[in-house]
Amino acid sequence: MKLRSLDEFQPLLDLDQPNVVCLPEEEFFSRLEELAAIATPTTLISHCMDQVSGFQHYDKIKLLNQLAQERKHLTFIVISVNQLDLCKEVVYYYFPEYHAIYWPLYKSKTPLRSEITHLFLSLNKRGDPWRQLLYKKFWQDQLLDKSYFSYLCEDSNYGTLYHNPTWHANAEWADTDFIPRFMPELSGPWPQDFCTLDNDTLLETYKTNKFDSDPTWSVDEHLTNTSYCSIVIETDIGNELVNISEKTIRAFALGHPILVLGASGTHDYLRALGFDLLDDVFDNSFDKEPELYARFCKFLSSIDKIANSELVDVRERCLANRQRVKELHEIMHSRANKIVQSVFQRLNM
């Protein structure tokens, strides 16, 4: 798959040295105990690659710090989009600009806003309980006719679409846990079918399983040019660390207003990257809510406020977000080069 790593990182990935181990972040942390057992002087490198899934190894951070302080024959180097609390003995390159890796998918698009015919754009492929609840809300509140909305309930990445066991498991959890305790107004029947867009050529290409990069990462420009804003639920909103996927970057890159729900602190992370979250137009206060269920409720309330308010023209500000993605893409390549050069200097190569 393209767009999972950077060409600048390739020299690191191609390293064939007996005293150097270079692994993607997920594999590095899942194998940390095994790597720590290496008895000879070795440099262990963790690099960011396809971080859509988010960071899952919080318990390993303390262990990594301990190992870096105690096992002086091991040198630990971490390149990550994640803000990790690492000790000074770990060589740490914080690399949030990596998220701009998706820019090539969108740079040729032309954000020409025409008449707004639909309020929301929300494309949901993976079978996720929070996205399924969003679907039920849109269905129950009669927002589907006013929106470009899909919910395909895929059981895993590049797995089975329209997966009934996932649907029923999500619905059972919602009906027995979340809805009665937090949102009884969503009680009652569920939609009888999954939700797809009409004439979704990108989805049809995805179903063939013959592509270099996921076609659903792209978007039909007509959808963004005729809808007011994107509604995005990020990959893992219960994650302890912010995780950003192509869904969020796509909206910025296409100059589209976005209301995005992620892990608490997602908006601060995006602001630090230079993006305008339209805080004076949208109620983004939900992002400060640390409790997951309450944060989701406040997010739905923010959707209601948009649906019931006069639409504000924010085109110029959103085009500035598009420009910022382009800038970050340039910075990303420059920083990647510098990071790799720095790593090789440490390796005396």
VEXTITOR-396773 format. One line per 3 residues: number of its first residue (from 1); for each residue x, y, z of N, C-alpha, C. Coordinates in pm, whole numbers, plus 50000, padded with zeros to 5 digits. Example, Ala and Ser with C-alpha at 12.3 -4.5 7.8 and 13.67 -1.06 7.14 Angstrom:
% VEXTITOR-396773
1	51319:49431:50780:51230:49550:50780:51320:49670:50780 | 51285:49775:50708:51367:49894:50714:51290:50003:50787 $
//
This chain:
% VEXTITOR-396773
1	50084:49880:50000:50000:50000:50000:50087:50125:50000 | 50054:50218:49912:50123:50347:49914:50074:50429:50032 | 50142:50538:50058:50104:50633:50162:50110:50572:50302 $
4	50193:50473:50321:50211:50419:50455:50345:50459:50514 | 50436:50506:50431:50564:50550:50482:50621:50652:50385 | 50733:50709:50420:50795:50814:50342:50918:50760:50270 $
7	50943:50811:50148:51063:50770:50076:51188:50804:50156 | 51181:50916:50229:51297:50958:50308:51332:50856:50417 | 51234:50779:50461:51258:50678:50563:51318:50550:50506 $
10	51316:50535:50375:51357:50409:50315:51498:50366:50354 | 51595:50458:50362:51729:50415:50407:51726:50350:50545 | 51638:50397:50632:51626:50333:50763:51567:50193:50749 $
13	51464:50182:50666:51397:50053:50649:51489:49952:50581 | 51583:50002:50500:51673:49914:50426:51798:49877:50504 | 51814:49930:50624:51935:49902:50701:51953:49752:50723 $
16	52068:49706:50691:52100:49565:50711:52229:49555:50791 | 52218:49596:50917:52334:49598:51006:52307:49505:51124 | 52403:49425:51163:52379:49331:51273:52352:49399:51407 $
19	52392:49525:51419:52373:49595:51546:52264:49702:51539 | 52175:49691:51438:52064:49786:51423:51936:49710:51395 | 51831:49742:51470:51697:49686:51444:51603:49803:51423 $
22	51534:49806:51309:51442:49915:51275:51304:49857:51247 | 51204:49900:51325:51071:49841:51316:50963:49950:51318 | 50846:49924:51258:50733:50014:51275:50693:50022:51422 $
25	50637:50134:51462:50606:50159:51602:50526:50047:51666 | 50421:49999:51598:50336:49895:51655:50416:49770:51687 | 50498:49726:51592:50578:49605:51613:50687:49629:51717 $
28	50749:49745:51715:50856:49777:51810:50806:49762:51953 | 50692:49826:51985:50645:49823:52123:50586:49688:52161 | 50525:49619:52067:50471:49487:52100:50583:49385:52125 $
31	50703:49411:52070:50816:49319:52087:50922:49375:52182 | 50886:49475:52261:50987:49546:52340:51062:49453:52436 | 50991:49363:52504:51059:49272:52597:51159:49183:52523 $
34	51119:49135:52406:51208:49052:52325:51331:49132:52282 | 51311:49254:52237:51423:49337:52192:51517:49370:52308 | 51458:49390:52426:51539:49426:52542:51632:49313:52586 $
37	51604:49191:52539:51687:49076:52577:51813:49066:52492 | 51828:49150:52392:51949:49148:52310:52070:49181:52398 | 52172:49098:52389:52285:49110:52482:52401:49193:52429 $
40	52403:49215:52299:52515:49288:52238:52474:49434:52213 | 52572:49524:52203:52539:49665:52176:52455:49679:52048 | 52339:49736:52061:52245:49743:51949:52166:49873:51955 $
43	52136:49930:51839:52046:50045:51828:51909:49995:51784 | 51808:50028:51861:51671:49984:51834:51589:50106:51792 | 51538:50103:51669:51468:50218:51612:51321:50186:51592 $
46	51236:50274:51644:51091:50268:51621:51053:50383:51530 | 50990:50354:51417:50952:50462:51325:50801:50463:51305 | 50747:50580:51276:50604:50594:51253:50571:50549:51111 $
49	50469:50467:51099:50422:50423:50969:50276:50387:50981 | 50191:50454:50902:50048:50426:50901:49990:50427:51042 | 49991:50543:51104:49950:50552:51244:49800:50574:51263 $
52	49721:50534:51163:49577:50552:51172:49519:50484:51296 | 49574:50369:51332:49516:50292:51442:49539:50355:51579 | 49633:50446:51588:49660:50508:51718:49754:50425:51803 $
55	49804:50486:51907:49902:50420:51994:49831:50333:52097 | 49875:50209:52112:49806:50113:52199:49892:50060:52314 | 50016:50107:52325:50110:50043:52416:50151:50135:52531 $
58	50053:50194:52597:50083:50289:52705:50163:50224:52817 | 50133:50096:52844:50202:50027:52952:50350:50005:52921 | 50387:50014:52794:50525:49990:52756:50613:50115:52769 $
61	50552:50231:52785:50632:50354:52795:50719:50352:52920 | 50660:50315:53032:50737:50306:53156:50850:50204:53143 | 50820:50092:53078:50921:49989:53059:51033:50041:52969 $
64	50997:50109:52861:51098:50163:52771:51191:50260:52844 | 51134:50348:52924:51216:50442:53000:51311:50369:53094 | 51258:50267:53159:51342:50189:53252:51456:50119:53177 $
67	51425:50060:53065:51527:49990:52987:51634:50086:52935 | 51588:50204:52889:51683:50302:52836:51780:50350:52943 | 51734:50354:53068:51817:50401:53178:51910:50292:53231 $
70	51867:50167:53220:51941:50058:53281:52032:49982:53183 | 51991:49968:53061:52065:49883:52966:52145:49972:52871 | 52261:50010:52921:52341:50109:52851:52395:50059:52718 $
73	52396:49927:52696:52445:49874:52568:52339:49886:52458 | 52216:49924:52496:52109:49942:52399:52080:50090:52380 | 52069:50133:52257:52030:50271:52225:51891:50268:52164 $
76	51801:50342:52225:51662:50344:52178:51635:50475:52104 | 51585:50464:51982:51548:50580:51901:51401:50565:51862 | 51321:50666:51893:51177:50663:51864:51140:50782:51776 $
79	51083:50753:51658:51028:50855:51568:50877:50834:51567 | 50801:50933:51616:50659:50909:51637:50575:51034:51615 | 50453:51013:51565:50354:51120:51559:50290:51142:51696 $
82	50315:51050:51787:50251:51053:51919:50336:51130:52021 | 50269:51202:52107:50336:51274:52215:50358:51177:52330 | 50476:51120:52334:50509:51016:52431:50594:51074:52544 $
85	50568:51031:52665:50640:51080:52782:50765:50995:52801 | 50868:51029:52726:50990:50949:52725:51102:51020:52801 | 51186:50940:52864:51298:50995:52941:51407:51045:52846 $
88	51502:51120:52901:51607:51181:52818:51701:51078:52758 | 51703:50958:52814:51791:50854:52759:51738:50796:52628 | 51611:50819:52598:51554:50777:52470:51572:50890:52370 $
91	51627:50860:52255:51639:50960:52148:51502:50968:52080 | 51436:51081:52096:51294:51092:52059:51275:51204:51957 | 51219:51168:51842:51185:51264:51738:51032:51270:51728 $
94	50975:51376:51780:50830:51396:51772:50799:51451:51634 | 50711:51383:51559:50697:51411:51416:50549:51420:51376 | 50474:51516:51431:50331:51526:51399:50304:51566:51255 $
97	50400:51630:51190:50381:51671:51050:50359:51552:50958 | 50392:51434:51006:50373:51311:50927:50229:51297:50879 | 50134:51354:50952:49993:51341:50912:49965:51400:50775 $
100	50050:51490:50728:50030:51551:50596:50067:51457:50483 | 50100:51332:50514:50136:51235:50412:50023:51214:50311 | 49899:51248:50348:49785:51227:50260:49767:51337:50155 $
103	49844:51446:50165:49825:51560:50075:49824:51522:49927 | 49910:51431:49879:49907:51398:49736:49771:51349:49687 | 49689:51293:49775:49556:51249:49734:49464:51366:49700 $
106	49492:51483:49756:49397:51593:49749:49450:51718:49679 | 49579:51720:49649:49637:51845:49598:49579:51886:49463 | 49533:51789:49383:49479:51822:49252:49330:51856:49257 $
109	49269:51840:49373:49126:51871:49386:49105:52022:49384 | 48985:52062:49346:48953:52204:49336:48835:52236:49426 | 48861:52296:49542:48751:52328:49634:48670:52449:49585 $
112	48573:52424:49501:48487:52531:49449:48348:52513:49509 | 48324:52584:49617:48194:52571:49682:48084:52624:49591 | 47987:52541:49562:47871:52583:49484:47752:52593:49578 $
115	47634:52586:49526:47517:52596:49613:47515:52482:49713 | 47496:52516:49840:47491:52414:49946:47355:52346:49941 | 47355:52218:49903:47232:52141:49896:47217:52042:50011 $
118	47328:52014:50079:47327:51919:50189:47400:51979:50308 | 47350:51948:50426:47407:52007:50547:47538:51940:50586 | 47535:51807:50597:47650:51733:50649:47706:51633:50547 $
121	47835:51610:50557:47903:51502:50485:47969:51413:50590 | 47926:51287:50595:47981:51195:50696:47988:51055:50635 | 48109:51012:50603:48130:50883:50538:48196:50788:50637 $
124	48127:50681:50671:48170:50590:50777:48176:50449:50723 | 48296:50397:50711:48314:50264:50654:48320:50156:50761 | 48404:50177:50861:48428:50072:50960:48311:50058:51057 $
127	48282:49934:51093:48176:49906:51190:48220:49940:51331 | 48184:50059:51375:48227:50112:51504:48103:50149:51584 | 48097:50117:51714:47973:50146:51790:47936:50293:51791 $
130	48037:50382:51796:48006:50524:51801:47955:50573:51665 | 48011:50522:51559:47962:50560:51426:47824:50501:51399 | 47798:50384:51457:47664:50326:51441:47561:50408:51518 $
133	47599:50458:51634:47510:50548:51708:47486:50678:51629 | 47591:50727:51565:47575:50847:51482:47475:50820:51370 | 47485:50704:51308:47390:50666:51203:47248:50665:51259 $
136	47230:50606:51376:47095:50600:51433:47042:50741:51459 | 47128:50831:51508:47085:50967:51533:47043:51035:51403 | 47125:51022:51300:47091:51085:51171:46960:51029:51116 $
139	46942:50898:51131:46819:50832:51084:46698:50878:51166 | 46713:50878:51299:46601:50912:51387:46564:51060:51378 | 46665:51147:51361:46639:51291:51355:46612:51341:51213 $
142	46599:51245:51120:46567:51278:50980:46671:51372:50918 | 46797:51344:50950:46907:51420:50892:46964:51353:50767 | 46927:51229:50740:46984:51158:50627:46951:51226:50495 $
145	46828:51273:50480:46789:51339:50355:46861:51473:50336 | 46913:51528:50445:46984:51656:50438:47135:51637:50431 | 47180:51511:50422:47323:51483:50436:47369:51384:50330 $
148	47498:51386:50305:47565:51276:50236:47619:51187:50348 | 47557:51073:50368:47590:50990:50483:47605:50845:50439 | 47705:50778:50495:47719:50634:50474:47762:50567:50603 $
151	47718:50444:50621:47765:50358:50729:47769:50217:50673 | 47890:50164:50647:47908:50038:50575:47938:49921:50667 | 47966:49947:50795:47984:49844:50897:48082:49734:50854 $
154	48203:49776:50817:48309:49681:50784:48367:49625:50914 | 48388:49495:50919:48427:49433:51047:48572:49457:51084 | 48657:49491:50987:48798:49521:51013:48853:49595:50893 $
157	48974:49651:50904:49032:49718:50790:49047:49620:50674 | 48991:49656:50558:48994:49573:50439:48931:49436:50467 | 48825:49439:50547:48756:49317:50584:48624:49303:50511 $
160	48521:49261:50584:48390:49233:50527:48297:49353:50548 | 48243:49406:50439:48146:49515:50448:48009:49461:50486 | 47927:49549:50543:47788:49516:50578:47784:49391:50667 $
163	47867:49394:50770:47889:49276:50854:47784:49270:50964 | 47688:49180:50950:47575:49173:51043:47616:49142:51187 | 47711:49050:51212:47750:49026:51352:47804:49152:51421 $
166	47882:49232:51349:47931:49357:51406:47817:49452:51434 | 47724:49462:51340:47606:49548:51359:47530:49509:51485 | 47501:49380:51500:47420:49335:51614:47496:49351:51746 $
169	47626:49328:51746:47705:49348:51868:47705:49494:51909 | 47722:49584:51813:47719:49728:51843:47583:49771:51895 | 47477:49721:51831:47342:49759:51872:47310:49707:52012 $
172	47355:49585:52042:47329:49529:52176:47399:49612:52283 | 47526:49648:52258:47596:49733:52354:47524:49866:52373 | 47487:49928:52262:47421:50059:52271:47289:50050:52345 $
175	47210:49946:52318:47077:49934:52377:47081:49896:52524 | 47188:49829:52566:47194:49785:52707:47285:49871:52793 | 47370:49952:52730:47466:50030:52806:47450:50179:52780 $
178	47497:50225:52665:47505:50369:52641:47369:50438:52637 | 47277:50388:52557:47150:50460:52535:47070:50475:52664 | 47043:50367:52741:46963:50386:52862:47030:50475:52967 $
181	47162:50477:52971:47231:50554:53074:47260:50698:53034 | 47283:50720:52904:47330:50852:52862:47241:50921:52760 | 47167:50847:52679:47091:50912:52573:46962:50835:52545 $
184	46870:50833:52643:46745:50756:52624:46663:50803:52506 | 46688:50925:52458:46612:50973:52342:46645:50895:52215 | 46754:50816:52218:46787:50731:52104:46730:50590:52119 $
187	46646:50568:52220:46584:50436:52239:46492:50405:52121 | 46464:50276:52106:46372:50237:52000:46441:50163:51888 | 46371:50142:51779:46423:50060:51669:46545:50122:51602 $
190	46618:50036:51534:46733:50077:51455:46695:50080:51308 | 46773:50148:51225:46749:50140:51080:46753:49994:51036 | 46679:49963:50933:46668:49824:50888:46779:49782:50794 $
193	46864:49875:50754:46968:49841:50659:47088:49934:50679 | 47199:49898:50620:47315:49983:50619:47290:50102:50527 | 47378:50199:50532:47354:50324:50459:47469:50348:50361 $
196	47436:50360:50233:47538:50385:50131:47501:50507:50048 | 47601:50566:49985:47577:50677:49893:47530:50623:49759 | 47454:50702:49688:47417:50665:49551:47539:50681:49460 $
199	47556:50587:49369:47660:50597:49267:47799:50623:49327 | 47834:50543:49427:47963:50560:49494:48070:50482:49418 | 48132:50547:49320:48232:50479:49236:48357:50445:49316 $
202	48392:50527:49415:48510:50498:49496:48490:50370:49576 | 48369:50351:49627:48338:50229:49701:48342:50107:49608 | 48292:50123:49488:48294:50011:49394:48438:49970:49362 $
205	48526:50068:49349:48668:50036:49328:48725:49965:49449 | 48688:50011:49568:48736:49950:49692:48695:49802:49698 | 48574:49773:49653:48524:49635:49660:48602:49540:49570 $
208	48668:49592:49468:48747:49506:49380:48875:49458:49444 | 48919:49529:49549:49044:49498:49619:49165:49509:49526 | 49153:49592:49423:49263:49611:49329:49298:49760:49326 $
211	49387:49799:49416:49427:49939:49423:49558:49950:49498 | 49631:50060:49472:49757:50087:49541:49734:50163:49671 | 49641:50257:49668:49603:50327:49790:49451:50323:49800 $
214	49402:50317:49921:49260:50298:49948:49177:50405:49875 | 49093:50368:49779:49015:50468:49707:48918:50544:49796 | 48877:50484:49908:48783:50554:49996:48852:50662:50078 $
217	48986:50669:50070:49056:50782:50132:49033:50909:50053 | 49000:50895:49925:48972:51011:49842:48826:51052:49862 | 48776:51139:49776:48637:51183:49790:48590:51242:49658 $
220	48464:51228:49631:48401:51294:49517:48388:51443:49551 | 48454:51530:49473:48454:51673:49503:48314:51732:49509 | 48223:51673:49435:48084:51723:49437:48028:51718:49579 $
223	48068:51619:49656:48014:51603:49792:48061:51718:49882 | 48189:51752:49874:48239:51860:49960:48195:51997:49908 | 48180:52010:49778:48145:52140:49722:47999:52176:49743 $
226	47915:52077:49773:47772:52105:49790:47721:52074:49931 | 47812:52043:50024:47771:52021:50164:47837:52125:50253 | 47776:52152:50368:47826:52260:50453:47949:52218:50532 $
229	47945:52101:50596:48060:52062:50678:48070:51911:50691 | 48191:51866:50720:48218:51724:50745:48194:51692:50892 | 48134:51577:50916:48120:51522:51052:48207:51398:51058 $
232	48309:51401:51144:48407:51293:51149:48417:51238:51290 | 48404:51107:51302:48439:51037:51426:48568:50964:51398 | 48673:51000:51469:48805:50945:51441:48815:50796:51479 $
235	48927:50737:51443:48943:50592:51448:48921:50534:51587 | 48977:50596:51689:48964:50542:51824:48946:50658:51921 | 48821:50695:51946:48795:50813:52030:48818:50783:52177 $
238	48837:50656:52213:48866:50621:52351:49015:50607:52378 | 49096:50636:52278:49240:50622:52293:49295:50722:52395 | 49401:50683:52466:49464:50775:52561:49541:50885:52490 $
241	49585:50857:52368:49658:50955:52289:49579:50989:52163 | 49598:51109:52114:49530:51154:51994:49572:51068:51875 | 49475:51025:51796:49506:50958:51670:49429:51026:51558 $
244	49502:51062:51452:49446:51135:51339:49457:51049:51214 | 49349:51038:51139:49351:50959:51016:49329:51047:50895 | 49319:50983:50779:49295:51057:50655:49161:51131:50657 $
247	49066:51085:50738:48933:51148:50740:48942:51295:50780 | 49021:51323:50882:49037:51460:50929:49122:51542:50833 | 49234:51485:50790:49322:51557:50698:49250:51585:50566 $
250	49166:51493:50522:49091:51511:50398:49004:51637:50403 | 48933:51655:50513:48847:51774:50523:48930:51901:50517 | 49040:51906:50591:49127:52024:50587:49181:52045:50445 $
253	49227:51936:50382:49290:51947:50251:49192:51988:50142 | 49065:51961:50164:48964:51997:50065:48894:52128:50101 | 48947:52199:50200:48890:52327:50237:48748:52315:50288 $
256	48721:52208:50363:48585:52181:50411:48577:52203:50561 | 48476:52275:50608:48458:52286:50753:48443:52146:50815 | 48491:52130:50938:48487:51997:50999:48452:52007:51147 $
259	48364:51920:51189:48338:51895:51331:48390:51755:51357 | 48499:51744:51434:48566:51615:51449:48568:51574:51595 | 48531:51449:51619:48536:51388:51752:48650:51289:51755 $
262	48742:51310:51847:48852:51216:51866:48877:51195:52013 | 48995:51146:52046:49035:51138:52186:49038:51280:52244 | 49016:51291:52372:49019:51422:52436:49154:51489:52410 $
265	49151:51614:52365:49273:51685:52331:49304:51686:52182 | 49220:51623:52102:49241:51619:51958:49247:51760:51899 | 49158:51848:51945:49153:51982:51888:49279:52062:51921 $
268	49329:52047:52042:49455:52116:52077:49569:52066:51989 | 49571:51937:51963:49674:51878:51877:49666:51940:51737 | 49545:51951:51683:49527:52005:51549:49557:52155:51545 $
271	49519:52226:51650:49552:52370:51655:49704:52390:51657 | 49774:52303:51730:49919:52315:51736:49983:52292:51600 | 49915:52218:51513:49963:52198:51376:49925:52315:51285 $
274	49848:52410:51339:49816:52530:51262:49680:52531:51198 | 49589:52441:51238:49457:52436:51178:49356:52520:51255 | 49264:52578:51181:49154:52657:51235:49035:52565:51255 $
277	48995:52544:51381:48883:52456:51413:48751:52531:51416 | 48751:52658:51378:48628:52739:51369:48556:52744:51504 | 48633:52771:51608:48577:52767:51744:48469:52871:51767 $
280	48470:52980:51691:48367:53083:51706:48241:53049:51628 | 48246:52944:51546:48131:52902:51465:48070:52773:51519 | 48155:52677:51552:48111:52548:51605:48137:52541:51755 $
283	48052:52469:51825:48073:52444:51968:48168:52325:51981 | 48294:52354:52001:48396:52250:52012:48430:52216:52157 | 48347:52258:52249:48378:52238:52391:48384:52090:52429 $
286	48320:52003:52349:48319:51860:52380:48460:51802:52384 | 48553:51863:52311:48689:51807:52304:48760:51812:52438 | 48716:51901:52527:48778:51913:52659:48723:51811:52758 $
289	48617:51742:52721:48552:51647:52812:48635:51518:52819 | 48691:51484:52936:48776:51364:52945:48697:51233:52943 | 48572:51235:52988:48495:51112:52997:48434:51081:52860 $
292	48459:50962:52809:48425:50926:52671:48276:50938:52641 | 48191:50878:52725:48047:50878:52696:47993:51022:52696 | 48036:51099:52794:47989:51239:52802:48041:51319:52683 $
295	48164:51291:52639:48220:51363:52524:48137:51335:52398 | 48095:51211:52381:48013:51176:52265:47879:51248:52270 | 47818:51253:52387:47689:51324:52400:47704:51472:52363 $
298	47810:51534:52410:47832:51676:52379:47861:51696:52231 | 47927:51599:52170:47952:51604:52027:47821:51603:51949 | 47729:51514:51986:47599:51511:51918:47523:51642:51940 $
301	47537:51700:52058:47473:51829:52084:47529:51937:51992 | 47659:51931:51963:47720:52028:51872:47666:52011:51729 | 47639:51886:51691:47577:51863:51560:47439:51928:51555 $
304	47362:51912:51663:47229:51973:51670:47237:52124:51654 | 47337:52184:51717:47350:52330:51711:47377:52376:51568 | 47457:52301:51494:47481:52336:51354:47352:52322:51274 $
307	47280:52212:51297:47158:52185:51221:47051:52290:51246 | 47057:52354:51363:46951:52448:51401:46996:52593:51396 | 47110:52621:51336:47163:52757:51332:47178:52804:51187 $
310	47188:52932:51169:47216:52988:51038:47360:52952:50999 | 47378:52911:50876:47509:52867:50830:47599:52987:50804 | 47717:52983:50860:47814:53093:50849:47913:53061:50738 $
313	47941:53160:50655:48037:53142:50546:48180:53145:50602 | 48248:53032:50594:48385:53020:50647:48481:52975:50538 | 48446:53000:50414:48523:52949:50301:48670:52990:50308 $
316	48697:53119:50328:48835:53167:50325:48918:53103:50436 | 48860:53085:50551:48933:53023:50663:48962:52876:50632 | 48869:52810:50565:48890:52670:50532:48993:52653:50421 $
319	48997:52748:50328:49102:52744:50227:49239:52764:50290 | 49245:52840:50399:49372:52854:50473:49412:52721:50536 | 49313:52642:50580:49345:52508:50631:49403:52421:50521 $
322	49346:52433:50401:49400:52357:50288:49546:52394:50262 | 49573:52523:50264:49710:52570:50244:49802:52517:50353 | 49749:52506:50475:49831:52456:50586:49868:52309:50565 $
325	49777:52228:50509:49812:52089:50480:49927:52085:50380 | 49919:52169:50277:50027:52175:50178:50159:52213:50244 | 50156:52313:50332:50278:52356:50402:50334:52244:50489 $
328	50245:52175:50560:50290:52067:50647:50351:51953:50566 | 50298:51931:50447:50354:51827:50360:50498:51860:50324 | 50524:51986:50294:50661:52028:50263:50750:52017:50386 $
331	50698:52060:50500:50774:52050:50624:50802:51903:50657 | 50704:51818:50634:50717:51675:50663:50838:51616:50590 | 50850:51645:50460:50963:51590:50384:51096:51646:50435 $
334	51097:51775:50464:51220:51836:50514:51259:51776:50649 | 51165:51764:50738:51194:51709:50871:51233:51563:50862 | 51168:51487:50774:51203:51345:50759:51349:51330:50718 $
337	51392:51413:50625:51533:51411:50583:51626:51439:50699 | 51591:51543:50777:51676:51581:50889:51678:51473:50997 | 51563:51411:51020:51557:51305:51120:51646:51188:51078 $
340	51634:51147:50952:51714:51033:50904:51863:51067:50909 | 51899:51189:50869:52040:51230:50876:52091:51225:51020 | 52005:51271:51114:52045:51270:51254:52064:51129:51305 $
343	51973:51039:51265:51984:50899:51308:52114:50838:51255 | 52144:50863:51128:52267:50806:51070:52392:50864:51136 | 52385:50989:51176:52499:51047:51249:52520:50973:51380 $
346	52410:50939:51446:52420:50865:51573:52475:50723:51548 | 52447:50671:51430:52497:50537:51396:52638:50543:51340 | 52691:50665:51326:52825:50684:51269:52834:50625:51128 $
349	52730:50654:51050:52725:50600:50913:52721:50715:50814 $
//
